[in-house]
Amino acid sequence: MSKEYRTIREVAGPLMMVSDVENVKYDELAEIELPNGEKRRCKVLEIDKGNALVQLFESSAGINLSGSKVKFLGRSMELPVSRDMLSRVFDGLGNPIDGGPEIIPDARMDINGRPMNPAARNYPQEFIQTGISAIDGLNTLVRGQKLPIFSASGLPHAQLAAQIARQAAVRGKDEQFAVVFAAMGITFEESDYFIKSFTESGAIDRTVMFVNLAKDPAIERIATPRVALTCAEYLAFELGMHVLVIMTDITNYADALREVSAARKEVPGRRGYPGYMYTDLANIYERAGRIKGKDGSITLIPILSMPEDDKTHPIPDLTGYITEGQIILSRELYRKGVTPPIDVLPSLSRLKDKGIGTGRTREDHAASMNQLFSAYARGKDAKELMVILGEAALTDIDKLYAKFADEFESKYVSQGYLANRPIEETLDIGWDLLRILPRSELKRIKDEMLDKYYEKD
C-alpha cells in the first residue's frame, strides 16, 4: 500500500515540493488528491534529502497546501499497448481522444524504454518509398534510419509530414507496415488537418496518432515522443511490424524542455536550453533502428522548424550530430511555388547508398542520382552567373544547364502534396531531364547504362 503524504510545502507554476518522503525514486509517478476528491498526476523530477520536487501533468490551480495529499505510485509512467491502437487518436500521454473506448492492453510498457545495445543493432539497408521524388530519388530513406526534416516558420512541413505518413510503404513481399504520428505543441487547426488528411485517405487504418496541443502542459509535451516511441517499439519488436515514426515539431519539444529547466532554476546552456539537451534528444532518436533477431524496425523522421532559419541553432545543430543526414526545406523554392520545397543540394541521407540499386530500387539509381546532383549544381551556378553578367555571357552548354535547373525544380522536385510517385517513375523523370543535356556531358554514368536508359525513345 503506497503511503500518503500531506507535506506539500510549496507550489510554483507546474512544480511542487513535497517534504519528508521516504523511498521515492527519480521519474516515479505520483497522484495528488485535492480536498474535493479530484485527482491529478505528476512525476518526480528531483530527490534531495527527503524532499521530492514533482512536476504536474495538469494545472496547479486549486491545490490547497494543507488539504491536499500526495501518493507516490512506485513506478514510472507506463503506456498500455495493444494492436488495437492502430487507427486510434490519443493525447500526448496515451489517453484516447477520438471518442473510442479505452485500450484493453496486452502489456504495459515504461515510456522511457530501454537503450538499444549498439552490438545488437542491424545495419539499416532496405528502401522505404515515400512517393516523393526529392527524397526517394536523391536522399533515399532506409528502414531503421533517423532522417530529420529541417523546416522554418511558415514553410509547409505539416503538409509534407502528412504526405509522407499517407504514402510511405515498404516494397517487396507482403510486410506489415504502420505509421506512428506524434504531434507536439500544434494548434487545433493543425491537429484537425492531420486527422482529416489520414481519415480521408484511409491511412488512419495503419496509423497511431498522439496529439499534444499548444494549450496542453509542457510536461505532457516532454512525454509525447517517448509515449509514441514506446508504442512503436511494441508494434515493431513485439508484433514484427515495420514502423515509421514521424514527429512534428521537435522545436516545440525543446522549448518545453527549456521551460521545465527554467522552472527548476537550472543553469542554462546555449540560447537558454538546458546543457543536457543533447543527451535528451539522443535518448529519443536512438530508440529508432533494427535489432538482430527481430523482424520489425523503427524508422524515425523528426521534423523541426529552425528558429530564424538558422541551421546553427542548438536544436538543428544537435539533431544533425545524432541523426543520419537531413532533408532541408527552402524558403526560396517555396516562394517560387515549388511543392514540396525540398532543397536537394544541402540535404543529405547518409545511408542512401545502402538502400538503392539492383533488387532494392533499380540498377541505374546510384549513377543517375549522382549525375542529377552534379547537373543541378552546375545549373544553379550558371543561373547565378546569368544574374550577374547577363545571359549573353553564358556558353551554349551553360544555357542548357540553366534550363536543366529550372526543369529539374518544376518537374522533379515540385510534384504537389497529392502525387504518389513509385520509384520507377521518379527514376524515369530523372532520365527525361538528363536528355536535356548532350550525352557527352553525362560523365558519371557508364556507357552501357546510357545505352539502355538515355537512348530509350
C-alpha positions in Angstrom: 0.0 0.0 0.0 1.5 3.4 -1.0 2.0 5.9 1.7 0.1 9.2 1.5 1.8 12.5 2.3 0.2 15.7 3.5 3.5 17.6 3.4 3.2 19.8 0.3 5.4 22.7 1.2 5.3 24.9 -1.9 3.7 25.1 -5.4 5.4 27.2 -8.1 3.7 27.0 -11.5 3.9 23.4 -12.6 6.3 22.4 -9.8 5.5 21.3 -6.3 7.8 20.4 -3.3 6.8 17.6 -1.0 8.9 17.1 2.1 9.7 14.2 4.5 9.2 11.5 1.8 10.8 8.0 2.0 11.9 5.5 -0.7 10.8 7.8 -3.5 12.7 7.5 -6.8 13.5 9.8 -9.7 10.9 9.7 -12.5 8.3 8.0 -10.2 4.7 8.7 -10.9 2.6 10.3 -8.1 -1.1 11.2 -7.7 -2.3 14.4 -5.9 -5.8 14.3 -4.3 -7.4 17.7 -3.8 -9.8 18.3 -0.9 -12.8 17.9 -3.3 -11.6 14.4 -4.2 -10.2 15.4 -7.7 -7.0 13.6 -8.6 -4.1 14.9 -10.7 -1.0 13.2 -11.9 2.6 14.3 -11.6 6.1 12.8 -11.7 9.2 13.1 -9.6 11.9 15.4 -11.1 14.4 15.5 -8.2 15.0 14.0 -4.8 17.1 15.8 -2.2 17.4 14.5 1.4 13.7 13.5 1.8 12.4 16.4 -0.3 10.8 15.5 -3.6 10.3 18.0 -6.4 7.4 16.9 -8.6 6.0 18.2 -11.8 2.3 18.3 -12.6 0.9 17.0 -15.8 -2.1 19.3 -15.3 -2.7 22.8 -13.9 -1.7 23.5 -10.3 -4.8 25.7 -9.8 -6.9 24.8 -6.8 -4.2 22.8 -4.9 -4.5 23.6 -1.2 -1.2 23.1 0.6 -2.8 21.8 3.8 -5.8 20.0 2.4 -4.2 18.1 -0.5 -2.4 14.8 -0.2 0.2 13.1 -2.4 0.6 9.4 -3.1 3.7 8.0 -4.8 2.9 5.0 -7.0 6.2 3.2 -7.0 6.5 3.1 -10.9 7.4 5.4 -13.7 4.9 6.3 -16.4 3.7 3.4 -18.4 1.7 3.1 -21.7 -0.9 0.4 -22.1 -0.2 -1.2 -25.6 -2.1 -3.3 -27.9 -2.6 -4.0 -31.7 -5.9 -2.2 -31.3 -4.0 1.2 -31.0 -3.9 1.2 -34.8 -6.4 3.7 -36.3 -6.8 5.5 -33.0 -6.0 9.0 -31.8 -4.6 9.7 -28.3 -3.4 12.7 -26.4 0.3 13.2 -25.5 0.0 10.8 -22.5 -1.7 8.0 -24.4 -5.3 8.6 -23.4 -7.9 8.1 -26.2 -9.3 11.4 -27.6 -11.2 10.1 -30.6 -14.4 9.2 -28.7 -13.5 5.4 -28.9 -13.2 3.0 -26.0 -10.2 2.7 -23.7 -7.5 0.3 -24.9 -7.6 -3.2 -23.4 -3.8 -3.6 -23.0 -1.8 -6.7 -24.0 1.1 -5.2 -21.9 2.1 -2.0 -20.1 5.5 -0.6 -21.1 7.7 2.0 -19.4 7.7 5.1 -21.7 11.4 5.7 -21.1 12.2 2.5 -23.0 15.4 0.5 -22.8 18.6 1.7 -24.6 19.3 -0.3 -27.7 22.6 -2.1 -27.4 24.8 -1.0 -30.3 26.1 -4.6 -30.7 22.5 -5.8 -31.2 21.7 -3.3 -33.9 21.2 -4.4 -37.5 22.5 -2.1 -40.2 19.7 -0.1 -42.0 19.6 -1.1 -45.7 16.1 -1.7 -47.0 14.5 1.1 -49.1 11.3 2.9 -47.8 9.3 4.5 -50.6 7.8 7.9 -49.6 6.4 8.6 -53.1 8.3 11.9 -53.0 10.9 12.2 -55.8 13.3 14.6 -54.0 13.5 12.1 -51.1 13.3 8.7 -52.9 15.5 9.6 -55.8 18.2 11.8 -54.2 18.0 11.4 -50.4 16.7 7.9 -50.0 15.1 6.9 -46.7 16.3 3.5 -45.4 14.5 1.2 -43.0 15.8 1.8 -39.4 17.2 5.3 -40.3 16.9 8.6 -38.4 16.3 11.3 -41.1 15.1 14.7 -39.8 13.4 17.4 -41.9 14.7 20.9 -41.2 12.0 23.4 -41.9 11.3 27.0 -40.9 8.4 29.0 -39.7 5.8 29.5 -42.5 7.1 26.6 -44.6 4.7 23.7 -45.3 6.3 21.0 -43.2 2.8 19.9 -41.9 1.7 19.1 -45.4 5.0 17.2 -46.1 4.7 15.3 -42.8 1.1 14.3 -43.7 2.1 13.3 -47.3 4.9 11.0 -46.0 2.6 9.4 -43.4 -0.1 8.8 -46.1 2.2 7.5 -48.8 5.1 5.7 -47.1 5.4 2.0 -47.9 7.9 -0.8 -47.8 8.3 -2.6 -51.1 8.7 -6.3 -51.8 7.0 -9.2 -50.1 3.8 -8.6 -48.1 5.2 -7.0 -44.9 3.3 -5.3 -42.1 3.8 -1.6 -42.1 2.5 1.0 -39.6 2.9 4.8 -39.0 3.2 6.3 -35.5 2.5 10.0 -35.8 3.4 12.3 -32.8 2.5 16.0 -32.9 3.8 18.3 -30.2 2.6 21.8 -29.4 0.5 22.1 -32.5 -2.6 24.2 -32.9 -6.1 22.7 -33.0 -6.3 23.6 -36.7 -3.2 21.6 -37.5 -4.4 18.7 -35.4 -7.7 18.8 -37.3 -5.8 18.9 -40.6 -3.7 15.8 -39.8 -6.7 13.7 -38.6 -8.8 14.7 -41.6 -5.9 14.0 -44.0 -5.3 10.5 -42.6 -9.0 9.6 -42.3 -10.0 10.7 -45.9 -7.0 8.9 -47.5 -7.6 5.7 -45.4 -4.1 5.9 -44.0 -5.6 6.2 -40.5 -6.2 2.4 -40.6 -2.4 1.7 -40.2 -1.7 4.8 -38.2 -1.5 5.5 -34.4 -1.7 9.3 -33.6 -0.5 11.1 -30.5 -1.6 14.7 -30.4 -0.3 17.3 -27.9 -1.9 20.7 -28.5 -0.2 24.0 -27.8 -2.6 24.6 -24.8 -1.6 21.3 -23.2 1.0 21.4 -20.3 4.7 21.4 -21.1 5.3 18.2 -19.2 2.9 16.3 -21.5 4.9 17.7 -24.5 8.0 16.1 -23.0 6.3 12.8 -22.6 4.7 12.7 -26.1 7.7 11.5 -28.1 8.5 8.9 -25.5 4.9 7.6 -25.5 4.9 7.5 -29.3 8.2 5.6 -29.4 7.0 3.1 -26.8 4.0 2.3 -29.0 6.4 2.0 -32.0 8.7 -0.4 -30.0 5.7 -2.6 -29.2 4.5 -2.7 -32.8 8.0 -3.3 -34.2 9.7 -5.6 -31.8 6.7 -7.5 -30.3 4.4 -7.7 -33.3 7.1 -7.7 -36.0 5.9 -4.6 -37.9 7.9 -2.1 -39.9 7.1 1.3 -38.2 7.7 4.8 -39.5 7.6 7.3 -36.6 7.0 10.9 -37.7 7.4 13.7 -35.0 6.4 17.3 -35.5 7.6 19.7 -34.2 10.8 18.9 -32.2 11.3 22.7 -31.7 8.2 22.8 -29.5 9.5 19.8 -27.6 12.9 21.5 -27.0 11.1 24.7 -25.9 9.1 22.7 -23.3 12.4 21.2 -22.1 13.8 24.8 -21.7 10.6 25.9 -19.8 10.8 23.0 -17.4 14.6 23.6 -16.9 14.0 27.3 -16.2 11.3 26.4 -13.6 13.8 24.1 -11.9 16.3 27.1 -11.8 18.9 25.0 -13.7 22.0 26.8 -15.1 21.1 27.4 -18.8 23.3 26.4 -21.8 23.2 27.8 -25.3 20.3 30.1 -26.0 18.8 29.2 -22.6 18.3 25.5 -23.4 19.5 23.0 -20.8 23.0 21.6 -21.0 21.7 18.1 -21.2 19.5 18.7 -24.3 22.0 16.7 -26.5 21.6 13.7 -24.2 17.9 14.2 -24.0 17.4 14.3 -27.8 19.8 11.3 -28.2 17.6 9.3 -25.8 14.7 9.9 -28.2 16.4 9.5 -31.6 18.5 6.4 -30.7 15.3 4.4 -30.0 15.0 4.0 -33.7 16.7 1.2 -35.6 16.7 -2.5 -36.3 17.6 -5.3 -33.8 19.3 -8.5 -34.7 16.9 -11.5 -34.5 13.8 -9.2 -34.6 11.6 -8.9 -37.7 10.4 -5.3 -37.1 12.1 -2.0 -37.4 11.6 1.7 -36.4 12.4 4.4 -38.9 12.3 8.0 -37.5 11.5 11.3 -39.3 11.7 14.1 -36.7 10.5 17.5 -38.1 11.8 20.7 -36.7 11.3 24.3 -37.6 14.7 26.2 -37.3 14.3 29.4 -35.3 15.2 32.3 -37.6 16.1 29.9 -40.4 19.3 29.2 -38.6 21.0 25.8 -39.2 23.5 26.5 -36.4 20.7 27.0 -33.8 21.1 24.4 -30.9 18.1 22.3 -31.9 19.0 21.5 -35.6 22.7 21.6 -34.7 22.4 18.8 -32.0 19.9 16.9 -34.1 22.4 16.8 -37.0 25.0 15.3 -34.8 22.8 12.4 -33.7 20.9 11.6 -36.9 22.0 10.2 -40.3 21.5 13.3 -42.5 18.8 15.8 -43.0 16.2 17.0 -45.5 16.2 20.8 -45.8 13.2 22.9 -46.9 14.0 26.1 -48.8 12.2 29.4 -48.4 13.4 30.4 -51.9 11.9 27.4 -53.6 8.7 27.9 -51.6 8.4 31.5 -53.0 8.8 30.0 -56.5 5.9 27.8 -55.9 7.9 24.5 -55.7 6.0 22.0 -53.6 7.3 20.4 -51.5 10.2 23.0 -51.4 13.0 20.5 -50.7 16.4 21.9 -51.3 18.2 18.8 -52.6 21.8 20.2 -52.6 22.3 20.8 -48.8 20.0 17.9 -48.0 21.7 14.5 -47.3 20.8 11.0 -46.4 24.0 9.4 -45.2 22.6 5.9 -45.7 21.1 6.4 -49.2 23.7 4.2 -50.9 22.7 1.3 -48.7 19.1 1.3 -49.8 19.3 1.6 -53.6 20.4 -0.4 -56.6 19.6 -3.8 -58.1 17.0 -5.7 -56.0 16.1 -2.7 -53.9 15.2 0.1 -56.4 16.8 -0.2 -59.8 20.3 -0.7 -61.2 20.6 2.9 -62.6 19.6 4.6 -59.4 23.1 5.5 -58.0 24.6 6.6 -61.2 21.6 8.7 -62.3 21.3 10.2 -58.8 25.0 11.4 -58.9 24.5 12.9 -62.4 21.4 14.7 -61.4 23.1 16.3 -58.3 26.1 17.3 -60.5 23.9 18.8 -63.3 21.6 20.7 -60.9 24.6 22.2 -59.0 26.2 23.3 -62.3 22.8 24.7 -63.5 22.4 26.7 -60.3 25.9 28.2 -60.8 25.0 29.1 -64.4 21.8 30.8 -63.3 23.8 32.9 -60.7 26.3 33.8 -63.4 23.4 34.9 -65.7 22.1 37.2 -62.9 25.5 38.9 -62.6 26.7 39.0 -66.2 23.5 38.5 -68.3 22.5 35.6 -70.5 24.9 36.7 -73.3 27.9 35.8 -71.1 26.9 32.1 -70.9 28.1 29.5 -73.3 25.6 27.3 -75.1 26.3 24.4 -72.7 25.8 26.7 -69.7 22.4 27.7 -71.1 21.4 24.1 -71.3 22.5 23.6 -67.7 20.4 26.6 -66.6 17.4 25.2 -68.5 18.1 21.8 -66.7 18.0 23.5 -63.3 14.6 25.2 -64.0 13.1 22.0 -65.4 14.5 19.9 -62.5 12.8 22.2 -59.9 9.5 22.3 -61.8 9.2 18.6 -62.9 11.3 16.6 -60.4 11.2 18.4 -57.1 7.8 20.0 -57.5 5.0 17.4 -57.5 2.4 18.7 -55.1 1.2 17.1 -51.9 -1.1 14.5 -53.5 1.2 12.9 -56.1 2.5 9.5 -55.0 5.3 8.5 -57.4 6.7 5.0 -57.4 10.5 4.9 -57.5 10.4 3.8 -61.2 8.5 6.9 -62.2 11.0 9.1 -60.2 13.9 7.5 -62.0 12.3 7.8 -65.4 11.6 11.6 -64.8 15.3 11.9 -63.9 16.3 10.3 -67.3 13.9 12.6 -69.1 15.6 15.6 -67.6 19.1 14.3 -68.3 18.2 14.1 -72.0 18.2 17.9 -72.0 22.0 17.6 -71.8 24.2 16.0 -74.6 25.3 12.5 -73.9 29.0 13.7 -73.7 28.1 15.7 -70.5 26.9 12.6 -68.6 30.3 11.6 -67.3 29.1 10.0 -64.1 27.1 7.2 -65.9 28.7 4.2 -67.6 28.2 3.7 -71.4 26.2 0.5 -71.1 23.7 2.3 -68.8 23.5 5.3 -71.1 22.8 2.8 -74.0 19.9 1.3 -72.0 18.3 4.4 -70.5 19.5 7.6 -72.2 18.9 6.4 -75.7 15.5 5.0 -74.9 12.8 6.6 -77.1 
